[in-house]
Amino acid sequence: MRITARQTTARTTTDLDRAIEREQPVTVTYLAEETRDVIAVDSTGQAVRRTVKTGGHVEIVRTIEPRERITTRAGHTVIKALCRKSGGHRSYRLDRLVSYTVHRSSRLVAEPAPASDPSPQPANDRNAMNPAHIPARCPDGHPSHHYTVSDMSGARYDGTRPAEAYTALRAALAQDSSAYVAALTADGSAHCPLATRHMTALATR
């Protein structure tokens, strides 16, 4: 087992690049973002459960099968991998890697099969979605929304165009199942659970 704090970043990336090239699994100890479930009351007075980030980190151990190393727009080095526990794609920031062990065995997790009928990427707001799903004025009375899409790698989209938010969420979920969207009122003062749920349902169908 190698402790990342006791070696250079170059050594760590070299070891992980070699594991990618040789298709070797790696067991990592990783600082994942801590989340917790909270109960909130929406504008209709109904109690809703939400998962929120606490701002802290928890140490987890996972055996992963690295596929590629990328650098995000925010400048973070990220390892894209398949997780043996979940069987899905996950992203791991290099600066949150505590330790790792490269195994001599081979990959076991098969690449997830693509959807048989993937939804086309929207070209503009007009054909991105049915206004009945994300209306110009939502049932909660908000005239417009500000959408924020985030994923574990640090990639983030902020904007008011629903088609672009939809595209960003679809792309983020394809790489990281923990990606999420939040719909706020245009001035960012209040969360709209209804618009958030609708956008999530559209992007994951």
C-alpha angles and dihedrals in degrees: 000000000000122000109216094209089061097055140042124275088240091060091050094049091046091054093047093045088053090050089052092049093048093040092236124159120239129206109215136189104213139182103232123189110265117236135183136190117246132185115227135173116238126212091274091057094251122136113242130186117229133181111223134181115246096204091244133100135233126204114242133176120218136166107224138180106223116219105175146347119231139172116229126220087256089060098252120141107229132188113214110208147154112250115223092209097055099022089224140104117281136177124222123192112222093221090060094051110112100179141341142195121204111213127213093224127093136252118288105176115088118224108261111257115249118250112274092228109024116194113249117249110255117251096201144347093274096064099023096093144343110275086225087070100042104016125192087245110030123219089255088065100250112143093211142351140231110220124206120190119188138171137186094265091065095252110143139181123200122180150106101244108102094203091056091046090050091050092047092049093048091050093046094049091050089062103029125025091200092065114120143184129221123195116207131178112271092264091047093240100121138029118236108209092184095058090042092053092046094050091047092049092051094048095047101043 
